[in-house]
Amino acid sequence: MDIQFTGRKIPMADGGLMFEALVDGKSVICSISMDALKDHFGIVEDVATNSSPFDRGQTKIYAAAERLIRAGVSPVFVTSEDIH
């Protein structure tokens, strides 16, 4: 299974984010909860580095999403418990 993340992010009304993965060439929309972002990466943008919570946690977020995809979970919704 080939999984690539496109870098495309879409803010959700509840403060979470949707992001796109390509799984064997097909688009899969993933999301992460606002609580997961806040719990692990802070909720505000870091003005000094111009990085968002998602940017700061991108490696861990993508790893969690990849584990869920490989486990066959659908929809792919990353929560605090999924981030290691």
C-alpha positions as CSV (number, residue, x, y, z in Angstrom):
1,M,0.0,0.0,0.0
2,D,1.5,3.3,-1.1
3,I,0.5,6.3,1.1
4,Q,1.5,9.8,0.4
5,F,0.3,13.0,2.0
6,T,-0.3,15.9,-0.4
7,G,0.1,18.8,2.1
8,R,-3.4,20.0,1.4
9,K,-5.2,21.2,4.6
10,I,-8.7,22.4,5.0
11,P,-9.8,24.0,8.3
12,M,-13.0,22.5,9.9
13,A,-15.7,24.6,11.6
14,D,-14.9,22.9,15.0
15,G,-11.3,23.9,15.0
16,G,-9.9,20.6,13.6
17,L,-8.4,20.1,10.2
18,M,-8.9,17.9,7.2
19,F,-5.9,16.8,5.2
20,E,-5.5,14.7,2.1
21,A,-3.6,11.4,1.6
22,L,-3.2,9.6,-1.6
23,V,-3.6,5.8,-1.0
24,D,-2.5,3.9,-4.1
25,G,-3.2,7.0,-6.1
26,K,-6.7,7.6,-4.7
27,S,-7.6,10.6,-2.6
28,V,-8.5,9.9,1.0
29,I,-9.6,12.8,3.2
30,C,-8.3,12.5,6.7
31,S,-9.1,14.7,9.7
32,I,-7.7,15.6,13.1
33,S,-9.7,16.8,16.0
34,M,-9.1,20.2,17.6
35,D,-8.5,18.5,20.9
36,A,-5.7,16.3,19.4
37,L,-4.0,19.4,18.0
38,K,-4.4,21.3,21.3
39,D,-3.4,18.4,23.5
40,H,-0.2,17.6,21.6
41,F,0.9,20.7,19.7
42,G,-0.8,23.8,21.3
43,I,-3.7,25.6,19.8
44,V,-2.2,28.9,18.7
45,E,0.1,29.7,15.8
46,D,3.7,30.3,16.8
47,V,4.4,33.8,15.5
48,A,8.1,33.5,15.9
49,T,8.3,30.5,13.5
50,N,5.0,31.1,11.7
51,S,4.0,27.5,12.3
52,S,0.6,26.2,13.1
53,P,-0.1,23.3,15.6
54,F,-0.6,21.1,12.5
55,D,2.8,22.1,11.1
56,R,4.5,21.5,14.4
57,G,3.0,18.0,14.7
58,Q,2.9,17.1,11.0
59,T,5.2,14.1,11.3
60,K,3.3,12.5,14.2
61,I,-0.1,13.4,12.7
62,Y,0.8,11.7,9.4
63,A,2.2,8.7,11.2
64,A,-1.1,8.3,13.1
65,A,-3.1,8.7,10.0
66,E,-1.0,6.2,8.2
67,R,-1.5,3.6,11.0
68,L,-5.3,4.1,10.7
69,I,-5.2,3.8,6.9
70,R,-3.2,0.6,7.1
71,A,-5.6,-0.8,9.8
72,G,-8.5,-0.2,7.4
73,V,-10.1,2.5,9.6
74,S,-12.6,4.6,7.7
75,P,-13.1,7.5,7.9
76,V,-9.6,8.4,9.0
77,F,-10.1,10.6,12.1
78,V,-7.0,11.2,14.2
79,T,-7.7,11.8,17.9
80,S,-5.4,12.5,20.9
81,E,-5.2,8.8,21.6
82,D,-3.8,8.0,18.2
83,I,-0.8,10.3,18.5
84,H,2.4,8.7,20.0
